């Protein structure tokens, strides 16, 4: 599967998990969304480094190909 799709779906999955857990903990409304974004962002920074590297390699490869033309 395309690395960008995998990375995006992984980020969305982490956000959904964080949102669900924080909802069960008792956060509601705007603070729930804000904290879920922060938690999922931090988690993705740690957990998705391999996927992020694959995306950057794909982008760099496309730029190299475009530069040759």
C-alpha positions as CSV (number, residue, x, y, z in Angstrom):
1,X,0.0,0.0,0.0
2,X,1.1,3.6,-0.6
3,X,3.2,4.9,2.3
4,X,1.2,8.1,2.6
5,X,-2.0,6.2,2.9
6,X,-0.6,3.9,5.6
7,X,0.8,6.9,7.5
8,X,-2.5,8.8,7.3
9,X,-4.6,5.9,8.4
10,X,-2.2,5.2,11.2
11,X,-2.5,8.8,12.4
12,X,-6.3,8.7,12.2
13,X,-6.3,5.4,14.1
14,X,-4.1,6.8,16.9
15,X,-6.5,9.8,17.1
16,X,-9.5,7.5,17.3
17,X,-7.9,5.4,20.1
18,X,-6.9,8.5,22.0
19,X,-10.3,10.0,21.6
20,X,-12.0,6.8,22.8
21,X,-9.8,6.4,25.8
22,X,-10.1,10.0,26.9
23,X,-13.8,9.9,26.5
24,X,-14.0,6.8,28.8
25,X,-11.7,8.7,31.3
26,X,-14.3,11.4,31.5
27,X,-13.2,14.3,29.2
28,X,-15.9,15.8,27.1
29,X,-16.5,18.5,24.5
30,X,-13.6,20.8,23.4
31,X,-11.0,19.7,25.9
32,X,-11.5,16.1,24.7
33,X,-10.6,17.0,21.2
34,X,-7.7,19.2,22.2
35,X,-6.1,16.6,24.4
36,X,-6.8,13.8,21.9
37,X,-5.0,15.8,19.2
38,X,-2.0,16.4,21.5
39,X,-1.8,12.8,22.8
40,X,-2.2,11.3,19.3
41,X,0.4,13.7,17.9
42,X,3.0,12.7,20.6
43,X,2.2,9.0,20.1
44,X,2.6,9.2,16.4
45,X,5.9,11.0,16.7
46,X,7.2,8.0,18.8
47,X,5.3,5.1,17.2
48,X,5.2,6.0,13.5
49,X,8.8,6.9,12.8
50,X,9.2,4.0,10.3
51,X,6.1,5.1,8.4
52,X,7.2,8.7,8.4
53,X,10.6,7.7,7.0
54,X,8.9,5.7,4.3
55,X,6.7,8.7,3.3
56,X,9.7,11.1,3.2
57,X,11.7,8.6,1.1
58,X,8.8,8.3,-1.3
59,X,8.6,12.1,-1.6
60,X,12.3,12.5,-2.0
61,X,12.3,9.8,-4.7
62,X,9.5,11.6,-6.6
63,X,11.4,14.9,-6.4
64,X,14.6,13.2,-7.7
65,X,12.6,11.8,-10.7
66,X,11.0,15.2,-11.4
67,X,14.4,16.8,-11.3
68,X,15.8,14.5,-14.0
69,X,13.1,15.5,-16.5
